[in-house]
Amino acid sequence: MSKKIIILNGSPRKTGNTAALTSEFAKGAREVGNTVTEFFLGSMNIHGCKGCFGGGKNPDSPCVQKDDMDKIYPVYKEADIVVLASPLYYWTISGQLKTAFDRLFAVAECDPNYRNPRKESVLIMAAEGHGFEESEYWYDRLEKHLGWKSLGKILCGGVMAVGDIKDKQELKDAYELGKAIG
Ligand SMILES: Cc1cc2nc3c(=O)[nH]c(=O)nc-3n(C[C@H](O)[C@H](O)[C@H](O)COP(=O)(O)O)c2cc1C
């Protein structure tokens, strides 16, 4: 059965290494009939959560702040699979991804018990080194807390400049992971 996939790409480089991985993932996923929508968070107008606990009143636009998250909310709500994609920044995910993810709390606020919608997920990351441990820990704990099911991780080390990734095995792995969905 075809699935709806949302990619939250926290890299500011639209042609960068993270984007190369998400592109291959999306290619594989689309080839087997899934629907993929990717958001490049770095070029969107997305503000940090204000912690006001005042959201959740309008399911179509659940946050009190009105910015580009309103483009993401409807796609997120419909999505079966959430792909969290980011370059490794100071041994963790980028601020762009964390900022957008915090704002998804407004969706949980639509539920009287702050329950987050159940999703499947994927982690995609690129880095100069190979220090993904802290990010993996964050992702694994997030999955557990939200009750989400991880479908896999694509972690590509050894890439710094745009284009460094071109011969990396992880591009094929990302494509295969996308293709395995459905
Ligand atoms: C602010 C910043 C912090 C970074 N921190 C790390 C790091 O902690 N470890 C690492 O291996 N690479 C680090 N890098 C390198 C990036 O992860 C690497 O260049 C990656 O390929 C960028 O992905 P992109 O092309 O999708 O932007 C950092 C880069 C920047 C700009």
The ligand as an SDF file (V2000), in Angstrom:
LIG
                    3D

 31 33  0  0  0  0  0  0  0  0999 V2000
   27.7640   24.7820   12.1650 C   0  0  0  0  0  0  0  0  0  0  0  0
   28.3770   23.4920   11.7220 C   0  0  0  0  0  0  0  0  0  0  0  0
   28.6590   22.5140   12.6540 C   0  0  0  0  0  0  0  0  0  0  0  0
   29.1960   21.2910   12.2630 C   0  0  0  0  0  0  0  0  0  0  0  0
   29.4480   20.3480   13.2100 N   0  0  0  0  0  0  0  0  0  0  0  0
   29.9410   19.1470   12.8270 C   0  0  0  0  0  0  0  0  0  0  0  0
   30.1970   18.1330   13.8080 C   0  0  0  0  0  0  0  0  0  0  0  0
   29.9790   18.2990   15.0010 O   0  0  0  0  0  0  0  0  0  0  0  0
   30.7120   16.9630   13.3770 N   0  0  0  0  0  0  0  0  0  0  0  0
   30.9760   16.7180   12.0570 C   0  0  0  0  0  0  0  0  0  0  0  0
   31.4270   15.6420   11.7340 O   0  0  0  0  0  0  0  0  0  0  0  0
   30.7010   17.6480   11.1030 N   0  0  0  0  0  0  0  0  0  0  0  0
   30.1990   18.8510   11.4590 C   0  0  0  0  0  0  0  0  0  0  0  0
   29.9250   19.8060   10.5030 N   0  0  0  0  0  0  0  0  0  0  0  0
   30.1120   19.4680    9.0660 C   0  0  0  0  0  0  0  0  0  0  0  0
   28.7830   19.0870    8.3730 C   0  0  0  0  0  0  0  0  0  0  0  0
   28.0750   18.1110    9.1000 O   0  0  0  0  0  0  0  0  0  0  0  0
   29.0890   18.5740    6.9720 C   0  0  0  0  0  0  0  0  0  0  0  0
   29.6740   19.5980    6.1940 O   0  0  0  0  0  0  0  0  0  0  0  0
   27.8500   18.0390    6.2520 C   0  0  0  0  0  0  0  0  0  0  0  0
   28.2420   17.3490    5.0930 O   0  0  0  0  0  0  0  0  0  0  0  0
   26.9020   19.1640    5.8850 C   0  0  0  0  0  0  0  0  0  0  0  0
   25.7450   18.6430    5.2950 O   0  0  0  0  0  0  0  0  0  0  0  0
   24.9520   19.4620    4.1480 P   0  0  0  0  0  0  0  0  0  0  0  0
   25.8140   19.4050    2.9020 O   0  0  0  0  0  0  0  0  0  0  0  0
   23.6780   18.7630    4.0110 O   0  0  0  0  0  0  0  0  0  0  0  0
   24.7880   20.8640    4.6320 O   0  0  0  0  0  0  0  0  0  0  0  0
   29.4270   21.0450   10.8820 C   0  0  0  0  0  0  0  0  0  0  0  0
   29.1520   22.0420    9.9340 C   0  0  0  0  0  0  0  0  0  0  0  0
   28.6370   23.2480   10.3430 C   0  0  0  0  0  0  0  0  0  0  0  0
   28.3280   24.3080    9.2990 C   0  0  0  0  0  0  0  0  0  0  0  0
  1  2  1  0
  2  3  1  0
  2 30  2  0
  3  4  2  0
  4  5  1  0
  4 28  1  0
  5  6  2  0
  6  7  1  0
  6 13  1  0
  7  8  2  0
  7  9  1  0
  9 10  1  0
 10 11  2  0
 10 12  1  0
 12 13  2  0
 13 14  1  0
 14 15  1  0
 14 28  1  0
 15 16  1  0
 16 17  1  0
 16 18  1  0
 18 19  1  0
 18 20  1  0
 20 21  1  0
 20 22  1  0
 22 23  1  0
 23 24  1  0
 24 25  2  0
 24 26  1  0
 24 27  1  0
 28 29  2  0
 29 30  1  0
 30 31  1  0
M  END
$$$$
